[in-house]
Amino acid sequence: MTVLRIRAADLTRRGHHGVRPWVRLLPVAPAVVLLLVFLAGPVLWAFQASLTNASLTGRNARSPVWVGLENYGRLLSDPVLPLSLALTVLFVGGSAVLGQNLLGLAIALLMTRARRSVSAAVGTAVVAAWVLPEIVAAFAAYAYFSRDGTLNQLLGGIGLGRPDWLYSFPMVAIMLANVWRGTAFSMLVYRAALNDVPSEVTEAAVMDGAGGWQRLAFITLPMIRGSIATNLMLITLQTLAVFTLIWVMTAGGPSNASTTLPVLAYQEAFKFGDIGYGTAVASVLILIGVVFGAAYVRLLRDPRP
């Protein structure tokens, strides 16, 4: 009996199938190391730099001095920060949570009901913008929304006004550009999720007299809830970090009218040379990303309605 107890305890320590728990973690060890080096390392460096007066040039570039929370105190009195926070929330909410998410779901639903040739053509057209390098997509969007660009040429051709979109409506322009470029990801996620919805359930709902909107609200959406939460988390975190698109189209202007947090961090760190203050702004952005990520992960814990 004693021998059996010792053997059972040994198996418990080793884990299931007689393998020690730490041995089962070996396959993911390289991924963990890469995350620590290329993700956790820069994040920790940024936070450490935000507590100094590091600069891009001058004496503070070589020998930065520890200033504690001084940069964060400056953030509280910076009049641009509340505007940047509001623009970041507007940009993420309008172009990702509403724009990319809802448009991607709508296109995926239409593609499931369209002919195969139409579905393939629509999918190719939507994905084409997504596979473009970000800098190429940014210049294409700039050419489209500029004063003499494609959009104003089309509006002028039908007798409408030709506003300067990038000057008068900069946030509208960059939000539409981000929706155009990023909708393909949501479409692909939802297309895969909709293919996993059992056809028997939908057919049973049709036989019970449920209409299209009823099937969508009470059957389809609850069954793909996990995919919705995953998609929202990914596109939110991705949109929080969008920089190239905004910088090419408006450079944060005019008069900070499109200065989101990534643009503000870049301006402070590399345009004005204040690395410490710029990384403090970046740390705030990281904190916002952590909050969004934690909220979505909580939704992912139980994808059932």
C-alpha positions as CSV (number, residue, x, y, z in Angstrom):
1,M,0.0,0.0,0.0
2,T,2.8,2.4,0.9
3,V,4.5,1.7,-2.5
4,L,1.2,2.4,-4.3
5,R,0.8,5.7,-2.5
6,I,4.4,6.7,-3.4
7,R,3.7,5.8,-7.0
8,A,0.5,7.8,-7.1
9,A,2.2,10.8,-5.6
10,D,5.0,10.5,-8.2
11,L,2.4,10.4,-11.0
12,T,0.7,13.4,-9.6
13,R,3.9,15.4,-9.6
14,R,4.7,14.2,-13.1
15,G,1.2,15.2,-14.4
16,H,-1.0,13.2,-16.8
17,H,0.5,10.4,-18.8
18,G,3.5,10.2,-16.5
19,V,5.1,13.4,-17.8
20,R,6.4,16.1,-15.5
21,P,4.5,19.4,-15.9
22,W,7.6,21.4,-16.7
23,V,8.4,19.0,-19.5
24,R,5.0,19.7,-21.1
25,L,5.9,23.4,-21.3
26,L,9.1,22.8,-23.2
27,P,7.5,23.1,-26.7
28,V,6.2,26.6,-25.9
29,A,9.4,27.8,-24.3
30,P,10.9,29.3,-27.5
31,A,7.7,31.4,-28.0
32,V,7.8,32.6,-24.4
33,V,11.4,33.6,-24.8
34,L,10.6,35.5,-28.0
35,L,7.7,37.3,-26.3
36,L,10.0,38.3,-23.4
37,V,12.7,39.6,-25.7
38,F,10.7,41.4,-28.4
39,L,7.6,42.4,-26.4
40,A,8.2,42.5,-22.7
41,G,11.7,43.9,-23.1
42,P,10.7,47.0,-25.1
43,V,7.7,47.6,-22.9
44,L,9.8,47.6,-19.8
45,W,12.4,49.8,-21.5
46,A,9.7,52.3,-22.5
47,F,8.4,52.5,-18.9
48,Q,11.9,52.9,-17.5
49,A,12.6,55.7,-20.1
50,S,9.4,57.5,-19.1
51,L,10.8,57.9,-15.6
52,T,13.8,59.8,-17.0
53,N,14.5,63.0,-18.9
54,A,16.0,61.1,-21.8
55,S,16.1,63.1,-25.1
56,L,17.0,62.5,-28.7
57,T,20.0,64.9,-28.7
58,G,22.2,66.8,-26.2
59,R,23.5,65.8,-22.8
60,N,20.3,64.0,-21.8
61,A,20.7,61.7,-24.7
62,R,23.9,60.3,-23.4
63,S,23.3,60.6,-19.6
64,P,19.6,60.8,-18.9
65,V,18.6,61.7,-15.3
66,W,16.0,59.9,-13.2
67,V,13.0,62.3,-12.7
68,G,10.4,59.8,-11.3
69,L,6.8,60.7,-12.2
70,E,7.6,64.1,-13.5
71,N,6.7,63.2,-17.1
72,Y,3.3,61.8,-15.9
73,G,2.7,65.0,-14.0
74,R,3.3,66.9,-17.3
75,L,0.7,64.7,-19.0
76,L,-2.0,65.7,-16.5
77,S,-1.4,69.4,-17.4
78,D,-0.9,68.9,-21.2
79,P,-3.9,70.4,-23.0
80,V,-3.2,68.1,-26.0
81,L,-3.6,64.8,-24.0
82,P,-7.4,65.0,-23.4
83,L,-7.9,65.8,-27.1
84,S,-5.6,62.9,-28.1
85,L,-7.4,60.5,-25.8
86,A,-10.8,61.5,-27.2
87,L,-9.6,61.2,-30.8
88,T,-8.1,57.8,-30.0
89,V,-11.4,56.5,-28.6
90,L,-13.3,58.0,-31.5
91,F,-10.9,56.5,-34.0
92,V,-11.0,53.0,-32.4
93,G,-14.7,53.1,-31.8
94,G,-15.7,54.5,-35.2
95,S,-13.3,52.7,-37.5
96,A,-12.8,49.4,-35.6
97,V,-15.6,48.5,-33.2
98,L,-18.3,49.9,-35.5
99,G,-16.8,50.2,-39.0
100,Q,-14.6,47.2,-39.5
101,N,-16.6,44.9,-37.1
102,L,-20.1,45.6,-38.4
103,L,-19.1,46.0,-42.1
104,G,-17.0,42.8,-41.9
105,L,-20.0,40.9,-40.4
106,A,-22.4,42.3,-43.0
107,I,-20.1,41.3,-45.9
108,A,-19.6,37.8,-44.5
109,L,-23.4,37.4,-44.1
110,L,-24.0,38.5,-47.7
111,M,-21.2,36.3,-49.0
112,T,-22.8,33.2,-47.4
113,R,-26.0,33.9,-49.4
114,A,-24.4,35.1,-52.7
115,R,-23.3,33.0,-55.7
116,R,-19.9,31.5,-55.5
117,S,-18.6,33.8,-58.3
118,V,-20.0,36.9,-56.6
119,S,-18.6,35.8,-53.2
120,A,-15.2,35.3,-54.7
121,A,-15.1,38.7,-56.4
122,V,-16.3,40.5,-53.3
123,G,-13.8,38.7,-51.1
124,T,-10.9,39.4,-53.5
125,A,-11.8,43.1,-53.7
126,V,-12.0,43.5,-49.9
127,V,-8.9,41.5,-49.1
128,A,-6.9,43.5,-51.8
129,A,-6.8,46.5,-49.5
130,W,-5.7,44.4,-46.5
131,V,-2.7,42.8,-48.2
132,L,-1.3,46.1,-49.3
133,P,1.7,47.3,-47.3
134,E,0.5,49.9,-44.8
135,I,2.6,52.7,-46.4
136,V,1.2,51.9,-49.9
137,A,-2.4,51.9,-48.5
138,A,-1.7,55.2,-46.7
139,F,-0.6,56.9,-49.8
140,A,-3.5,55.5,-51.8
141,A,-5.9,56.8,-49.2
142,Y,-4.1,60.2,-49.2
143,A,-4.5,60.4,-53.0
144,Y,-8.2,59.5,-52.7
145,F,-9.1,62.1,-50.0
146,S,-6.8,64.9,-51.1
147,R,-8.3,68.2,-52.4
148,D,-7.7,67.2,-56.0
149,G,-8.0,63.5,-55.4
150,T,-10.3,60.8,-56.7
151,L,-13.2,61.4,-54.3
152,N,-13.4,65.1,-55.2
153,Q,-13.2,64.3,-58.9
154,L,-16.1,62.0,-58.5
155,L,-18.1,64.6,-56.5
156,G,-17.3,67.3,-59.0
157,G,-18.4,65.1,-61.8
158,I,-21.9,64.9,-60.4
159,G,-22.1,68.6,-59.5
160,L,-21.4,68.3,-55.8
161,G,-18.9,70.3,-53.7
162,R,-15.3,69.5,-53.4
163,P,-14.3,69.9,-49.8
164,D,-10.7,69.6,-48.5
165,W,-11.3,66.3,-46.6
166,L,-7.9,66.1,-45.0
167,Y,-8.1,69.7,-43.7
168,S,-11.9,70.1,-42.9
169,F,-12.7,66.5,-41.9
170,P,-9.4,64.8,-41.1
171,M,-10.8,62.3,-38.6
172,V,-13.6,61.3,-41.0
173,A,-11.0,60.7,-43.8
174,I,-8.7,58.6,-41.7
175,M,-11.5,56.6,-40.1
176,L,-12.9,55.7,-43.6
177,A,-9.4,54.9,-44.8
178,N,-8.9,52.5,-41.8
179,V,-12.3,50.9,-42.4
180,W,-11.4,50.4,-46.1
181,R,-8.0,48.8,-45.2
182,G,-9.0,46.7,-42.2
183,T,-12.5,45.3,-42.9
184,A,-11.0,42.2,-44.6
185,F,-9.8,40.8,-41.3
186,S,-13.2,40.9,-39.7
187,M,-14.8,39.5,-42.9
188,L,-12.5,36.5,-42.8
189,V,-13.1,35.9,-39.1
190,Y,-16.8,36.0,-39.5
191,R,-16.9,34.0,-42.7
192,A,-15.1,31.2,-40.9
193,A,-17.4,31.5,-37.9
194,L,-20.6,31.4,-40.0
195,N,-19.4,28.3,-41.8
196,D,-19.3,26.5,-38.4
197,V,-22.9,27.3,-37.6
198,P,-24.8,24.1,-38.0
199,S,-27.2,24.3,-40.9
200,E,-29.7,22.0,-39.1
201,V,-30.2,24.7,-36.4
202,T,-31.0,27.4,-39.0
203,E,-33.3,25.1,-41.0
204,A,-35.2,24.2,-37.8
205,A,-35.6,27.9,-37.1
206,V,-37.0,28.5,-40.6
207,M,-39.5,25.7,-40.1
208,D,-40.6,27.3,-36.8
209,G,-41.3,30.5,-38.7
210,A,-38.3,32.6,-37.6
211,G,-37.5,35.5,-40.0
212,G,-34.1,36.5,-41.2
213,W,-33.5,39.1,-38.4
214,Q,-34.8,36.7,-35.8
215,R,-32.4,34.0,-36.9
216,L,-29.5,36.5,-36.9
217,A,-30.3,37.9,-33.4
218,F,-31.3,34.7,-31.6
219,I,-29.3,32.0,-33.3
220,T,-26.4,33.2,-35.5
221,L,-24.9,35.9,-33.2
222,P,-25.1,33.9,-30.0
223,M,-23.5,30.9,-31.7
224,I,-20.5,33.0,-32.9
225,R,-20.2,35.1,-29.7
226,G,-16.7,33.8,-29.2
227,S,-15.6,34.8,-32.6
228,I,-17.1,38.3,-32.1
229,A,-15.2,38.8,-28.9
230,T,-11.9,37.5,-30.5
231,N,-12.4,39.8,-33.5
232,L,-13.2,42.8,-31.3
233,M,-10.1,42.3,-29.2
234,L,-7.7,41.9,-32.2
235,I,-9.0,44.8,-34.2
236,T,-9.2,47.1,-31.2
237,L,-5.6,46.5,-30.2
238,Q,-4.5,46.8,-33.9
239,T,-6.3,50.1,-34.4
240,L,-4.9,51.5,-31.1
241,A,-1.5,51.2,-32.7
242,V,-2.3,52.7,-36.1
243,F,0.3,55.3,-36.9
244,T,1.5,55.2,-40.5
245,L,-1.9,55.7,-42.0
246,I,-2.6,58.8,-39.9
247,W,0.9,60.3,-40.3
248,V,0.9,60.0,-44.1
249,M,-2.6,61.4,-44.5
250,T,-2.6,64.2,-42.0
251,A,0.5,64.1,-39.8
252,G,-1.9,64.7,-36.8
253,G,-3.1,68.0,-38.2
254,P,-4.5,70.4,-38.8
255,S,-3.9,71.9,-35.3
256,N,-3.9,68.5,-33.6
257,A,-7.3,67.7,-35.0
258,S,-6.2,64.1,-35.8
259,T,-3.5,63.6,-33.2
260,T,-4.2,60.3,-31.7
261,L,-2.0,58.9,-28.9
262,P,0.5,57.1,-31.2
263,V,1.0,60.3,-33.2
264,L,1.4,62.3,-30.1
265,A,4.0,59.9,-28.7
266,Y,5.9,60.1,-32.0
267,Q,5.8,63.9,-32.1
268,E,7.0,64.3,-28.6
269,A,9.8,61.7,-28.8
270,F,11.2,62.2,-32.4
271,K,9.9,65.6,-33.6
272,F,10.6,67.5,-30.4
273,G,13.3,65.1,-29.1
274,D,11.8,64.5,-25.7
275,I,12.2,60.7,-25.4
276,G,11.1,60.6,-21.7
277,Y,7.9,62.4,-22.3
278,G,7.1,60.6,-25.5
279,T,7.5,57.2,-23.8
280,A,5.3,58.4,-21.0
281,V,2.6,59.0,-23.6
282,A,3.3,55.5,-25.1
283,S,3.0,54.0,-21.6
284,V,-0.5,55.5,-21.3
285,L,-1.3,53.9,-24.7
286,I,0.0,50.5,-23.5
287,L,-2.2,50.8,-20.3
288,I,-5.3,51.5,-22.5
289,G,-4.5,48.4,-24.6
290,V,-4.2,46.3,-21.4
291,V,-7.6,47.5,-20.2
292,F,-9.2,46.7,-23.6
293,G,-7.4,43.3,-23.8
294,A,-8.5,42.3,-20.2
295,A,-12.1,43.2,-21.0
296,Y,-12.2,41.1,-24.1
297,V,-10.4,38.2,-22.5
298,R,-13.1,38.2,-19.8
299,L,-15.7,37.9,-22.6
300,L,-13.7,35.0,-24.1
301,R,-13.7,32.9,-20.9
302,D,-17.3,31.8,-21.6
303,P,-18.3,32.2,-25.2
304,R,-21.7,30.6,-24.6
305,P,-24.7,33.0,-24.5
